[in-house]
């Protein structure tokens, strides 16, 4: 079977993600521990995103089982919702 452009794209994407995962694993573990420690200590966790990056904040906030101590503020226009 011939290799398609989709195969090339998926291989390249996989290589990029594996590279990031190997380089950033320690940093991600440190960040995860900091969030877990803050949550366990009863601190609020704020998630922020503006324009398209708000999608990441909304993904965390609207998931079933999101933590009630997480703060969410999303601005559209001049108000906060």
ZAKE-542509 format. One record per residue (C-alpha): residue number from 1; x, y, z. Coordinates in Angstrom, 2 decimals, m for minus. Each point is the difference from the previous one (the first is absolute). Layout:
// ZAKE-542509
<NUM <X Y Z>> ...
//
This chain:
// ZAKE-542509
<1 <0.00 0.00 0.00>> <2 <1.32 3.45 m0.91>> <3 <0.79 2.52 2.70>> <4 <m2.50 2.85 m0.05>> <5 <0.34 3.61 1.04>> <6 <m2.16 m0.89 3.00>> <7 <2.52 m2.66 1.03>> <8 <2.81 2.58 m0.22>> <9 <m2.01 2.51 2.04>> <10 <m0.89 m2.50 2.72>> <11 <3.59 m1.23 0.24>> <12 <1.29 3.57 0.31>> <13 <m2.64 0.87 2.62>> <14 <0.84 m3.11 2.01>> <15 <3.71 0.83 m0.14>> <16 <m0.62 3.56 1.22>> <17 <m2.19 m1.18 2.89>> <18 <2.51 m2.68 1.03>> <19 <2.80 2.56 m0.08>> <20 <m1.96 2.45 2.15>> <21 <m0.99 m2.77 2.43>> <22 <3.59 m1.14 0.47>> <23 <1.37 3.55 0.42>> <24 <m2.78 1.31 2.25>> <25 <m0.88 m3.06 2.12>> <26 <1.77 1.27 3.12>> <27 <m1.55 3.47 m0.32>> <28 <m3.46 m1.48 m0.47>> <29 <0.45 m2.21 3.07>> <30 <1.11 3.05 2.02>> <31 <m2.99 2.03 m1.17>> <32 <m2.42 m2.85 0.71>> <33 <1.41 m0.39 3.51>> <34 <m0.37 3.75 0.64>> <35 <m3.65 m0.06 m1.10>> <36 <m0.71 m3.13 2.05>> <37 <1.68 1.49 3.08>> <38 <m1.95 3.25 m0.36>> <39 <m3.28 m1.88 m0.39>> <40 <0.75 m2.24 2.98>> <41 <0.80 3.07 2.11>> <42 <m3.41 1.48 m0.86>> <43 <1.26 2.76 m2.26>> <44 <m1.99 1.18 m2.99>> <45 <1.30 m0.75 m3.44>> <46 <m0.65 2.62 m2.66>> <47 <m0.08 m0.80 m3.67>> <48 <0.37 2.84 m2.48>> <49 <m0.17 0.29 m3.74>> <50 <m0.88 2.75 m2.41>> <51 <m1.23 m0.35 m3.55>> <52 <0.89 m3.43 m1.38>> <53 <2.04 m1.02 3.05>> <54 <m3.25 0.21 2.01>> <55 <m0.87 m3.33 m1.60>> <56 <2.56 m1.68 2.26>> <57 <m1.46 1.65 3.10>> <58 <m3.52 m0.93 m1.06>> <59 <1.10 m3.58 m0.62>> <60 <1.23 m0.29 3.60>> <61 <m2.96 1.84 1.53>> <62 <m2.86 m1.68 m1.82>> <63 <1.22 m3.57 0.37>> <64 <m2.16 m2.25 2.11>> <65 <1.55 m0.29 3.42>> <66 <1.79 3.35 m0.03>> <67 <1.06 1.12 3.45>> <68 <m2.31 2.40 1.80>> <69 <2.95 1.98 1.36>> <70 <1.20 0.88 m3.49>> <71 <m0.76 3.58 m0.94>> <72 <m1.18 0.86 m3.50>> <73 <m0.36 3.39 m1.56>> <74 <m0.68 0.32 m3.68>> <75 <m0.33 3.38 m1.64>> <76 <m1.94 0.60 m3.15>> <77 <m0.24 3.63 m1.00>> <78 <m0.14 2.22 3.06>> <79 <m1.50 m2.35 2.56>> <80 <1.05 m3.05 1.94>> <81 <m2.07 m3.15 m0.01>> 
//
